[in-house]
Amino acid sequence: MEIKPIKTDKDYNEAIKKIEMLWGAKKNTLKGDELDLLCTLVEAYEMKHFPVLPPDPVDAIKFRMEQMNMTKTDMAKYLGSQSRVSEVLNGKRHLTLKMVKSLYKGLKIPAEILLA
């Protein structure tokens, strides 16, 4: 087993190919350990070179509404009036701290996303 840091796209692609070959290897075996190490290296490389940005707060609210089959009318209890809901969802009004707290407590949307 020869493991080396992933420094280039070429190294990354080779590591992905090796992971595909090792996929399904049993834990606590030489191949299983190699798979674990390669996955860790690939994950570190991806976090550095392909970061996942947090979603837009309005997109997060809309996503949660869709997940919970909620309407704009349902959202009034979290954001205030129905007109305020429309303003927030259309990007014409920023979320207030009170709204953030309400969305966090009521809909379990992470505050760090809502405050972004």
C-alpha positions as CSV (number, residue, x, y, z in Angstrom):
1,M,0.0,0.0,0.0
2,E,1.5,3.3,-1.1
3,I,-0.4,6.3,0.0
4,K,0.7,9.8,-0.9
5,P,-0.8,13.3,-0.5
6,I,-3.2,14.5,-3.1
7,K,-1.7,17.7,-4.6
8,T,-2.9,17.9,-8.1
9,D,-6.0,17.1,-10.2
10,K,-4.1,14.1,-11.6
11,D,-3.5,12.8,-8.1
12,Y,-7.1,13.3,-7.2
13,N,-8.4,11.4,-10.3
14,E,-6.0,8.5,-9.6
15,A,-7.2,8.4,-6.0
16,I,-10.8,8.3,-7.2
17,K,-10.0,5.4,-9.5
18,K,-8.3,3.5,-6.7
19,I,-11.3,4.1,-4.4
20,E,-13.6,2.7,-7.0
21,M,-11.4,-0.4,-7.3
22,L,-11.3,-0.8,-3.5
23,W,-15.0,-0.1,-2.9
24,G,-16.6,-2.8,-0.8
25,A,-13.3,-3.9,0.8
26,K,-13.8,-5.3,4.3
27,K,-13.0,-3.3,7.3
28,N,-9.8,-4.0,9.2
29,T,-8.1,-5.5,6.2
30,L,-5.2,-4.0,4.3
31,K,-7.5,-3.0,1.4
32,G,-10.1,-1.7,3.8
33,D,-7.5,0.5,5.6
34,E,-6.2,1.7,2.2
35,L,-9.8,2.6,1.2
36,D,-10.3,4.6,4.5
37,L,-7.1,6.5,4.0
38,L,-7.8,7.4,0.4
39,C,-11.3,8.5,1.3
40,T,-9.9,10.8,4.0
41,L,-7.4,12.3,1.6
42,V,-10.0,12.8,-1.1
43,E,-12.4,14.4,1.3
44,A,-9.7,16.9,2.5
45,Y,-8.8,17.7,-1.2
46,E,-12.4,18.2,-2.1
47,M,-13.1,20.5,0.9
48,K,-10.1,22.7,-0.1
49,H,-10.7,22.8,-3.9
50,F,-14.5,22.3,-4.2
51,P,-16.0,24.0,-1.1
52,V,-19.7,23.7,-0.7
53,L,-21.1,27.1,0.1
54,P,-24.1,27.5,2.5
55,P,-27.4,28.0,0.8
56,D,-29.0,31.4,0.4
57,P,-31.4,32.1,3.4
58,V,-34.4,32.6,1.1
59,D,-33.6,29.4,-0.8
60,A,-33.4,27.5,2.5
61,I,-36.8,28.8,3.6
62,K,-38.4,27.9,0.3
63,F,-36.8,24.4,0.5
64,R,-38.1,23.8,4.0
65,M,-41.6,25.1,2.9
66,E,-41.5,22.5,0.0
67,Q,-40.3,19.7,2.4
68,M,-43.1,20.5,4.8
69,N,-45.7,21.2,2.1
70,M,-46.2,24.7,3.5
71,T,-47.9,27.7,1.8
72,K,-47.1,31.4,2.2
73,T,-50.1,31.6,4.5
74,D,-48.5,29.0,6.7
75,M,-45.3,31.0,6.9
76,A,-47.1,34.1,8.3
77,K,-46.8,32.7,11.8
78,Y,-43.0,32.6,11.4
79,L,-42.4,35.9,9.5
80,G,-45.3,38.1,10.4
81,S,-48.0,39.1,8.0
82,Q,-48.6,37.5,4.6
83,S,-47.3,40.6,2.9
84,R,-44.0,40.3,4.9
85,V,-43.7,36.7,3.8
86,S,-44.0,37.8,0.2
87,E,-41.4,40.5,0.8
88,V,-38.9,38.1,2.4
89,L,-39.4,35.4,-0.2
90,N,-39.0,37.9,-3.1
91,G,-35.8,39.3,-1.6
92,K,-37.3,42.7,-0.9
93,R,-37.0,42.5,2.9
94,H,-34.1,41.1,5.0
95,L,-34.8,38.7,7.8
96,T,-34.9,40.2,11.3
97,L,-33.4,38.6,14.3
98,K,-37.0,37.8,15.5
99,M,-37.7,36.1,12.2
100,V,-34.5,34.1,12.4
101,K,-35.3,32.9,15.9
102,S,-38.8,31.9,14.8
103,L,-37.7,30.0,11.8
104,Y,-35.0,28.3,13.8
105,K,-37.3,27.2,16.6
106,G,-40.3,26.5,14.5
107,L,-38.9,25.0,11.3
108,K,-35.4,23.9,12.5
109,I,-33.6,25.9,9.8
110,P,-30.1,26.4,11.1
111,A,-29.5,30.0,12.3
112,E,-26.1,30.1,10.6
113,I,-27.8,29.7,7.2
114,L,-30.5,32.3,8.0
115,L,-27.9,34.8,9.1
116,A,-25.7,34.4,6.0
